[in-house]
Amino acid sequence: MKLLVNLLGTCLNLTVVVALAAASLVAALTRHLPDHRTLANWEPAVTSRLYAADGTMVAELARERRLFLPIATIPARVRQAFLSAEDKNFYTHPGIDVASIGTALFANLANYGSGRRMIGGSTITQQIAKNFLLTSDRTVERKLREAILSLRIDQTYSKDRILELYLNDIYLGRGAYGVAQAALTYFDKPVSELSVAEAAFLAALPKAPNNYDPDRQAERATGRRNWVIDQMRQNGVIDTAAAAKASSSSLGVRQRQQSPAVASSDYFTEDVRRQLSARYGDAALYTAGFSVRTTLDPRLQAAAMTALRKGLVAYDQAKGYRGPVTRLPSSGNWAPALARLQPLADVPEWRLGVVLATDKDGAEIGLRPTAAARSGALGINETIRLGRPGMAWALCRSAKAKRGCAAGPDGALAPGDVVYVEKAGDGYLLRQPPLVQGALVSMDPNTGRVLAVAGGFSYAQSEFNRATQAYRQPGSSFKPFVYAAALDNGYAPTTLVMDAPIALADGAGRVWKPKNYDGRFSGPSTLRVGLENSRNLMTVRLARHLGMDLVADYGKRFGIYDELKPYLPMSLGAGETTLLRLVSAYAVIANGGRAVTPSMVDRVQDRYGRTIFRHDQRKCDACNASDWTGQEEPMPVDDRDYVLDPMTAYQVTSMLRGVVERGTARNVGSLGVPIAGKTGTTNDEKDVWFVGYTPDIVTGVFLGYDTPKPMGYGETGGGLAAPIFIDFMKVALAGRAAADFHAPTGMMVEATDRKSGQPVPAGTPGAILESFKPGTAPCAGGCPVIDGFETASTSATADADLTPEQRAKLLTNSNGLY
């Protein structure tokens, strides 16, 4: 009996010791345990998305590509697929599953030494504890801490909340976090549309996404998916027939398809990204899940890229063929080497090919596979015939070549040449990426909303945005603002200015002699004629008469320049600006004089749908009416400042319509609607421009080499930029009723002779209807002529702080602007 008492006492003591040791261990493990209550405030890194004005998604910005979904919106078949694969007792265990741990322990002991992968017994709750609060260290201490946290998490949060955290956080391969993003990545569909087989495949991925990649490990991926399907059957989620049907299906993985708007809008979206980064910081932009509604019009954006590329290619091909992209062996299996070359991803209609054989009538081209077989085999090689008509332009290496042109395709191309080709009808065209670059910007002049931005031939080729980042001389496209300054300060469209030679000493023994593009002089001419025909000498005299300080002020007032030196050559567009700034300035004239702030973002919302930025801040109390009871349509109050007198804006518009009807941009008149615009060409034809507008849309085009160099004698804004404008505007104006420009109340109209500015009877040959402000009228005879150089000063710059380098630049950059 005494022995039994001693034995019981010993057992009791041991129990107390073990309990104390266990309590001490638990206390030690929980002493610095992370606070599981922080999960209540968990906000995962969520993808920010950029949308076009019509709702089309055009870009995603993320460090972890994730779309958060509340648990209620995740279909039951998807939830059950993951539970069957990861934690079938999830809704019944307290956070840890002792039965599963035991099963895993016995299985691992049985498989010890076999080389098989160890089986884990972790529940979904334990995975949450590890992924959110702990490290992935493979230690006993970490597993014990994980178990304690899992018990606490299960006591604090509902099962649905825990599963919601898991399904939105789990990494599923290919950069996709969470089931919503994975559904798009692997199947190009929302979670709600996933089939049982597709849900099972996603549920097969958490353990090792790379091991079950559907392209590189298709057999293993199928096997793992079918195991999940069988678990769903065993758990009663699906019946035997449904399981058999799902298991017999192919993986059905399909690459996520980009909207065409995505490929064509890279320049636009990158500019938006930079603006958002400056406003919110990269950390927020790439993790906060912003929903950004941009001003982009996908139809116009596609038209902008198409028109710009067409114009750049036409100019470049006229300069001749420069040779192949590179060379490859044309014998044997050429396809793998060709597949390794990267084409222009945003010009998908251009395909890389290798010349296999040539003759006098064409060439046989082996095309780069559209997509290499994911198993590693490239399949059947695709070849096409490039006929002589499709490459006739390339028979000469230079547009000016009079000798050395190839007699036929076999003299221009050689086997092994890698070239670009484009399908055209039943044949193909030889292509080469142009060296010349350009840009196009289109905007709503009434709101400043930027509708399209083409910043170059190809974003894949060059990310530099020539619409917003390239500072170039605008040339004569700046002249309307010199004339606007005159009209704002007492001049009229009929005011006469002398068109005659000018010779100005620069104070250093040299003489500045600006000249008109055609080298001729017209004598006394109206402001209208000076602007329509882009007369340099008249502009210089007018600027001299106004004073360059005033001209410089107008350049800044319109936002064209931050600062403009008051030197006469600047009146001819010798300063530097961007296409976006110039288009914004023309928008002021187009809308009747109100200030324009260009915007590419309409609205930004956070992940919860709360608006945190709105560009349009106009007041419109009636816009919030609860219902319509026959009242007038509400209109936002436009309280923007006037940059230009509305009557002056109308007069400038009238004169710029003359540029299209009679002046340097007559080809633009082919559009058949009221359009105003101005060409611009700088010295030695290094930059060419055209900016034009209707009452509803303003568009500008720029062309030039990134490192400025002459584009060729006779190349002008009217000849190179205006055709691109025309191609774009054909699309922009399609389906719109032709709108005319409305004269401000009080504006007077009188028939005058366009050249002399004097009043004439209506219907007189050469007569036009000219617009006048109240209190002004055309001069009827003996009209004064502005010379601009009546004072004794004859200095082109009259500025002592001008360096020799600045003086040389001014004297060489302003002759021949047009």
JOVEN-V525622 format. One record per residue. N is the residue number from 1. OMEGA is omega in whole degrees, -180 to 180 (NA if undefined). Layout:
N | OMEGA
N | OMEGA
This chain:
1 | 180
2 | 179
3 | 179
4 | 179
5 | 179
6 | -180
7 | 179
8 | 179
9 | 178
10 | 180
11 | 180
12 | 179
13 | 178
14 | 179
15 | 179
16 | -180
17 | 180
18 | -180
19 | 178
20 | 179
21 | 179
22 | 179
23 | 178
24 | 180
25 | 179
26 | 179
27 | 179
28 | -178
29 | -175
30 | -175
31 | -179
32 | -179
33 | 178
34 | -179
35 | -178
36 | -179
37 | 178
38 | 179
39 | 180
40 | -178
41 | -176
42 | 173
43 | -176
44 | 172
45 | -175
46 | 180
47 | 170
48 | -176
49 | 176
50 | -178
51 | 172
52 | -178
53 | -179
54 | 178
55 | 178
56 | 178
57 | -176
58 | 178
59 | 173
60 | -180
61 | -175
62 | 166
63 | 170
64 | -176
65 | -175
66 | 171
67 | -176
68 | 176
69 | 172
70 | -175
71 | -178
72 | -178
73 | 178
74 | -176
75 | -178
76 | -178
77 | 178
78 | 179
79 | -177
80 | 177
81 | 180
82 | 178
83 | 179
84 | -178
85 | -170
86 | -170
87 | -173
88 | -180
89 | -172
90 | -174
91 | -178
92 | -179
93 | -177
94 | -178
95 | 171
96 | -176
97 | -176
98 | -180
99 | 180
100 | 178
101 | 179
102 | 178
103 | -180
104 | -179
105 | -180
106 | 180
107 | 180
108 | 176
109 | 180
110 | -177
111 | -176
112 | 179
113 | -179
114 | -178
115 | 179
116 | -179
117 | 179
118 | 179
119 | 179
120 | 178
121 | -176
122 | 174
123 | 175
124 | 179
125 | 177
126 | 178
127 | 176
128 | 180
129 | -179
130 | -173
131 | -175
132 | -169
133 | -176
134 | 175
135 | 179
136 | 180
137 | -180
138 | 180
139 | 178
140 | -180
141 | 180
142 | 180
143 | 179
144 | 177
145 | 178
146 | -180
147 | 180
148 | 179
149 | -178
150 | 177
151 | 180
152 | 179
153 | -177
154 | 179
155 | -173
156 | -174
157 | 176
158 | 178
159 | -179
160 | 179
161 | 179
162 | 180
163 | 177
164 | 178
165 | -176
166 | -175
167 | 178
168 | -177
169 | -169
170 | 177
171 | -175
172 | 175
173 | 178
174 | 178
175 | -176
176 | 175
177 | 179
178 | -174
179 | -178
180 | 179
181 | -180
182 | 178
183 | 178
184 | -176
185 | -174
186 | -174
187 | 179
188 | 179
189 | 177
190 | -179
191 | -176
192 | -177
193 | -179
194 | 174
195 | 177
196 | -179
197 | -179
198 | 177
199 | 179
200 | 178
201 | 179
202 | 179
203 | 179
204 | -169
205 | -170
206 | -176
207 | -177
208 | -176
209 | -178
210 | -180
211 | -179
212 | 177
213 | -173
214 | 178
215 | -175
216 | -178
217 | -173
218 | -177
219 | 179
220 | -180
221 | 179
222 | 179
223 | 179
224 | 178
225 | -178
226 | 174
227 | 178
228 | 178
229 | 180
230 | 176
231 | 177
232 | 178
233 | -179
234 | -179
235 | 176
236 | 180
237 | 177
238 | 179
239 | -176
240 | -179
241 | 180
242 | 179
243 | 180
244 | 180
245 | -179
246 | -177
247 | -178
248 | -178
249 | 175
250 | 179
251 | 175
252 | 179
253 | 178
254 | -179
255 | -180
256 | -177
257 | 176
258 | 171
259 | 175
260 | 180
261 | -179
262 | -177
263 | -175
264 | -172
265 | -175
266 | 180
267 | -180
268 | -175
269 | 177
270 | 177
271 | 176
272 | 179
273 | 179
274 | 180
275 | -180
276 | 179
277 | 179
278 | -177
279 | -171
280 | -176
281 | -178
282 | -177
283 | 179
284 | -176
285 | -174
286 | -178
287 | -169
288 | 178
289 | 178
290 | 169
291 | -172
292 | 176
293 | -179
294 | -180
295 | -173
296 | 172
297 | -174
298 | -180
299 | 180
300 | 178
301 | 177
302 | 179
303 | 179
304 | -180
305 | -180
306 | -178
307 | -179
308 | -180
309 | 179
310 | -179
311 | 180
312 | 180
313 | -180
314 | 179
315 | -176
316 | -180
317 | 178
318 | 178
319 | 176
320 | -177
321 | -177
322 | 180
323 | -174
324 | 175
325 | 176
326 | 179
327 | 178
328 | 172
329 | -177
330 | 180
331 | 180
332 | -180
333 | -177
334 | -172
335 | -179
336 | 180
337 | 180
338 | -180
339 | -180
340 | 178
341 | -178
342 | 177
343 | 175
344 | -172
345 | -177
346 | 173
347 | -171
348 | -180
349 | 175
350 | 180
351 | 176
352 | 177
353 | 177
354 | 179
355 | -180
356 | -180
357 | 179
358 | 171
359 | -175
360 | -178
361 | -180
362 | -178
363 | 173
364 | -175
365 | 172
366 | -174
367 | 173
368 | -180
369 | 179
370 | 174
371 | 179
372 | 179
373 | -173
374 | 177
375 | 179
376 | 178
377 | -176
378 | 177
379 | -177
380 | 179
381 | -178
382 | 178
383 | 178
384 | 178
385 | 175
386 | -177
387 | -179
388 | -180
389 | -178
390 | -180
391 | -177
392 | -179
393 | -173
394 | -178
395 | 177
396 | 180
397 | 180
398 | 180
399 | -177
400 | -176
401 | 176
402 | 176
403 | 177
404 | 176
405 | -180
406 | 179
407 | -179
408 | -179
409 | -178
410 | 175
411 | -179
412 | -180
413 | 179
414 | 177
415 | -178
416 | 176
417 | 174
418 | -175
419 | 172
420 | 174
421 | 180
422 | 178
423 | 179
424 | -177
425 | 180
426 | -177
427 | -179
428 | 177
429 | 173
430 | -179
431 | 170
432 | 178
433 | -176
434 | 174
435 | 179
436 | -179
437 | -179
438 | -179
439 | 175
440 | 175
441 | 175
442 | -171
443 | 169
444 | -175
445 | -177
446 | -178
447 | -175
448 | 180
449 | -180
450 | -174
451 | -178
452 | 176
453 | 171
454 | -173
455 | -180
456 | -178
457 | -176
458 | 177
459 | 178
460 | 180
461 | -178
462 | -179
463 | 179
464 | -175
465 | -178
466 | 178
467 | -174
468 | -175
469 | -177
470 | 176
471 | -177
472 | 177
473 | -179
474 | -180
475 | -174
476 | 176
477 | 174
478 | -173
479 | 180
480 | -178
481 | 171
482 | -180
483 | 177
484 | 177
485 | 180
486 | -178
487 | 178
488 | -173
489 | 169
490 | 178
491 | 178
492 | 178
493 | -179
494 | 178
495 | -178
496 | 176
497 | -178
498 | 173
499 | -175
500 | -177
501 | 177
502 | 174
503 | -176
504 | 175
505 | -178
506 | 180
507 | -180
508 | 177
509 | 179
510 | -176
511 | 177
512 | -179
513 | 175
514 | -180
515 | 174
516 | -176
517 | -178
518 | 178
519 | -177
520 | -180
521 | -175
522 | -178
523 | -179
524 | -179
525 | -180
526 | 175
527 | 179
528 | -180
529 | -180
530 | -179
531 | -180
532 | -177
533 | 174
534 | -177
535 | -178
536 | -175
537 | 177
538 | -179
539 | 179
540 | -180
541 | 179
542 | 179
543 | 179
544 | -180
545 | 179
546 | -172
547 | -176
548 | 175
549 | 179
550 | 179
551 | 179
552 | 179
553 | 178
554 | 176
555 | 178
556 | -178
557 | -179
558 | 178
559 | -180
560 | -179
561 | 169
562 | 179
563 | 179
564 | 178
565 | -176
566 | 178
567 | -176
568 | 180
569 | 179
570 | 179
571 | 179
572 | 176
573 | 180
574 | 174
575 | -179
576 | 179
577 | 178
578 | 178
579 | -180
580 | -180
581 | -180
582 | 178
583 | 178
584 | 178
585 | 177
586 | 178
587 | 178
588 | 178
589 | -176
590 | -176
591 | 177
592 | 172
593 | -178
594 | -180
595 | 179
596 | 172
597 | -177
598 | -179
599 | 175
600 | -178
601 | 176
602 | -171
603 | 173
604 | 176
605 | 176
606 | -175
607 | -180
608 | 178
609 | 179
610 | -180
611 | -180
612 | 174
613 | 174
614 | -177
615 | -176
616 | -179
617 | -179
618 | 179
619 | 178
620 | -176
621 | -177
622 | 180
623 | -177
624 | 179
625 | -176
626 | 178
627 | -179
628 | -178
629 | 178
630 | -179
631 | 179
632 | 179
633 | -178
634 | -180
635 | 176
636 | 179
637 | 179
638 | -177
639 | 178
640 | 179
641 | 173
642 | 174
643 | -175
644 | 176
645 | -178
646 | 179
647 | 175
648 | 180
649 | 180
650 | 179
651 | 178
652 | 178
653 | 179
654 | 179
655 | 179
656 | 171
657 | 177
658 | 176
659 | -179
660 | -175
661 | -174
662 | -169
663 | -171
664 | -179
665 | -177
666 | 180
667 | 180
668 | 178
669 | 179
670 | 178
671 | 173
672 | 177
673 | 177
674 | -180
675 | 173
676 | -180
677 | -179
678 | 175
679 | 174
680 | 177
681 | -177
682 | -177
683 | -180
684 | 177
685 | 179
686 | 179
687 | 176
688 | -173
689 | 161
690 | 174
691 | -180
692 | -177
693 | 167
694 | 177
695 | -172
696 | -176
697 | 177
698 | -175
699 | 177
700 | -180
701 | 176
702 | 173
703 | 176
704 | 176
705 | -180
706 | 169
707 | -170
708 | 173
709 | -177
710 | 177
711 | 178
712 | -179
713 | 178
714 | 178
715 | -175
716 | 175
717 | 179
718 | -177
719 | -176
720 | -177
721 | -177
722 | 178
723 | 176
724 | 175
725 | -178
726 | -179
727 | 180
728 | -175
729 | 174
730 | 178
731 | -176
732 | -176
733 | -178
734 | 179
735 | 178
736 | 174
737 | 180
738 | -180
739 | 179
740 | 178
741 | -177
742 | 179
743 | 176
744 | 177
745 | 179
746 | 178
747 | -180
748 | -180
749 | 179
750 | 177
751 | 178
752 | 172
753 | -174
754 | -174
755 | -177
756 | -179
757 | -177
758 | -180
759 | 179
760 | 176
761 | 178
762 | 180
763 | 178
764 | 177
765 | -179
766 | -179
767 | 174
768 | 175
769 | -177
770 | -177
771 | -178
772 | 174
773 | 176
774 | 179
775 | 176
776 | -180
777 | 178
778 | 178
779 | -174
780 | -180
781 | -178
782 | -173
783 | 179
784 | 179
785 | 180
786 | 178
787 | 177
788 | -177
789 | -179
790 | -178
791 | -176
792 | -176
793 | 177
794 | -178
795 | 178
796 | -176
797 | 179
798 | -178
799 | -173
800 | -177
801 | -180
802 | 178
803 | 176
804 | 180
805 | 179
806 | -179
807 | -180
808 | 180
809 | 180
810 | -175
811 | -178
812 | -174
813 | -171
814 | 178
815 | 173
816 | 175
817 | -174
818 | NA
